[in-house]
Amino acid sequence: MSNYPIIPVLRLLRFPNLLVVALTQALVYYRIIQPALESIGVTGVLNKWKFFELCSVTLMITASGYLVNDLQDVKTDEINRPGTNPISVLGRDGVSWVYALMLLGGFIVSQLLAYRLDERELLWIFPVAIGMLSVYSTGMKKVPILGNFLVAAYCAGVPGILLLAERKGMLQLIETNPELGYNCLRIVLLFMAFAFLATLLRELVKDMEDLRGDREVGRRTIPVMWGIPASQKIGILLGVMVIVAILFPIFLGWPAFLAPPMLACIGVLLLALIYVMIQLWRAREPKDYHRLSTVLKFFLLGGLGLLALF
């Protein structure tokens, strides 16, 4: 790896995306879950070092998904975006070694963490997550809708794994202070729904951008099967569902979501999403969908503001 150009390596690992994943877990845990547990005198099982280990496992799973995706997408990327796949610079053998190291490192850390937490039930998480991402990249991309749902479910699971790790403390919180416990649970689940729907929308837009390459390699994506007009309508429907998820806590009068900074953040997100929906209806060229995919990436990043301001 020392002979590899640093920029292709960072692109290969999607370094900015990994930072977003780490920030997501840090905000969910330290802004929502941990304060709620500490309010009733419960110390979570994820101390700083164990949280770091769990976050590292999540990052290695995510990076592994990117790597196997690049390995499978060489032909498609040469059609849709010539010269952008990092494998064309780094070579398939080098990327395969990095992929193997990510798998081995993630597996070892995840198993050690599960034993140290005395949570044998968590031993299966890493193999299942890696298996799902590998199956997605090697086969499910050819299955309409299912592949996109899998990616969206993984993104929603990034904060969800924290609930699973702290499930005993959460149960104790709900028993001791039901209102606080259910509020904490609802906040995390709401953000998971937001991440799921917004990711599903972005995956659909990316499929619209990649229509030509996907059609040539035989992938049965929604745009390939049903066409761009139908895909645009589905995208707008998903946008409406994201809007509902964002406004849901306001409709229910959750106090944390009625504070001026939070309302300002929600307002910016809504304006951005409305812009995406309008431009999605007008889009005609791959470059239009690429621009919308980039906007949606920043939209997902902006969604972290909901956690930071909570």
GIDADA-V91173 format. One record per helix or strand of 2 or more residues. SS is the DSSP state (h for helix, s for strand). FROM is the first residue (numbers start at 1). LEN is the number of residues. Records with the same first field share a line. If there is no record, write none. Layout:
SS = FROM-LEN, FROM-LEN
//
This chain:
h = 6-8, 15-24, 48-25, 74-7, 87-4, 92-25, 120-19, 140-3, 146-20, 167-10, 178-32, 211-7, 222-30, 255-3, 260-23, 286-23
//
